[in-house]
Amino acid sequence: MKLKMFNCQKKLTTMWFCYAGVILLLLVGQSIGNKFGDNNSVWEWFLGHTMPSLSLIAGAIVALALKADKDSILIDPFFYRLTWAISFLYLSLVLLTLVAENLTSMTAIELINQSSLWLMPTQSLVAIFLGIFFNRGEKPAP
């Protein structure tokens, strides 16, 4: 049974913005606590790993919300679940990168610099599945 695209997109949008918001609040707190000193590369790292996906999601959901027939567009539940799971994994890895300093001998900046080893491959998958999910849909046959 197919799911309504707009409902799935709203759920995925909520997850992305809430999770990214939690990470943002953590990063603000760490910045206020001067964890990173005068190094602004942490903010460039965070924004580079979240804003492209958030921008895609926001643009796609607004475009779909403006369509009169948005409730007739359907999507396979597999794509929704897979996109949600990969997105959750990715955002969890971003969060883990910011809090994992106690688990390693690396400094926070060193950890963030090394995080491309696990974030880039995951981000590539996220981009693929978000692109499929936010651009795929079909109207039911009459």
N, C-alpha and C positions, 0 to 999 in steps of 0.2 A: 504494500500500500504506500503510495507516494505521500509526501508531506507538503504542506503549503510552504513555498519558498520564503514568503515574507515572514512567517512565524519563526522559521528556523533562523533566518538572518537576524531577527530581533534578539533571539536567544544568544547567538554567537556574538553579536555586537555587544550585548550586555556583559558577557563573559570577558571579552577583550578589554572593554573600557574599564570595568571594575578591577580586573587583575592588573592592568597597566597602571590604574590609579593607585592601587596599593603599593606597587613598586615605586611609583613616583613619590608617594608620601615617605616611604623608607629612604629614598635617595635624598629628598629634601631634609629629612632628619639627620642623615649622615653628613650632609653638606653643612648644616647648621652646627653640628658637632665638630666640624673641621676635620673629618676623617680623611679627606683627600687633600688637605692643604689648599694651595692655590691652583691645583690641577683641575682644569675644566674639561679635560678629556673624558671624564666619567659621564658628563652630561652629553657630550657629543656621542659617546658610545650608546648611552640609553636611548637618546632620540633617534639615532641611526638604526637601532634594533626594534623600535616600536612605531615610530611615526609613519613609515611607508605602509605598513599593514593597517594601522588605524585610519589613515587617509583613504586607502582603498575601500575599507569597510564602510566608513562614513559616506563616501561618495556613492557607493553602490546602493546602500540602503535608502538614502535620500532619493536617488533616481527611481528606485522601485516603489517607494512610498507615494511618489507623484503619479504613478500609473493607475488608471481607473480599474484595470483588470488584475491588480496585484494579487488578489486572493485566488485567482484561477491558475496561477503559475505554480507548477509542482516540481518537486525534486526527489530523487531517490534518497531514502533515509540513510543509506550507506555513506553517501557523500557528506551529509550533515554530520553524522557521528565521527567519521574519519577526520573531517576538518576540525571539529571541536576537539578531538583527542590530540591531534598534532599541535593545534594552537595552545592547548593547555600544557602540553609537554614543553613547548618552546618557551612560553611565559614562565614556567616553573624553572627552566634552565637559566633564564635571565635573572630571576629572583635568587636562585641558588648561587649564582656568580657573585651577587652583592653580599650574601651572608656567609659564604663558605670560607672566609678568611681564617676562622678559628679551626678549620679542618685541615689546613695546609700550612707550610712554612712560608708561603708567598705573601707578599703585601697585597693589599686590596688592588692597587694599581697594576701590579704584576699579574694578578689573577684576571683582572678585566682585560688586560692585553692578551693573555693566553686564551681567553674565552672564545675567540674566533674558531678555535679547533672544534668546539662542540656546537657553537651557535650558528656558524655559517651553513653547515650542511642542513641543520634543522630549519633554519630560516628559509633555505631554498625550497624545502618541502612545504613549509607553511605558505610561501608565495604561490606555489603551484596549486595547492588545494584551495586556498582562498580565491585564487583566480577562477578555478573551475566552479567552486561553489557560488560565488557571487556573479558569475556570468552564465551559469547553466540553469536551465529551467524549461519546462515544456507545459504548454496548455493541454488540458485533456481533449481527447477527440470528441467532436460534437455528437 
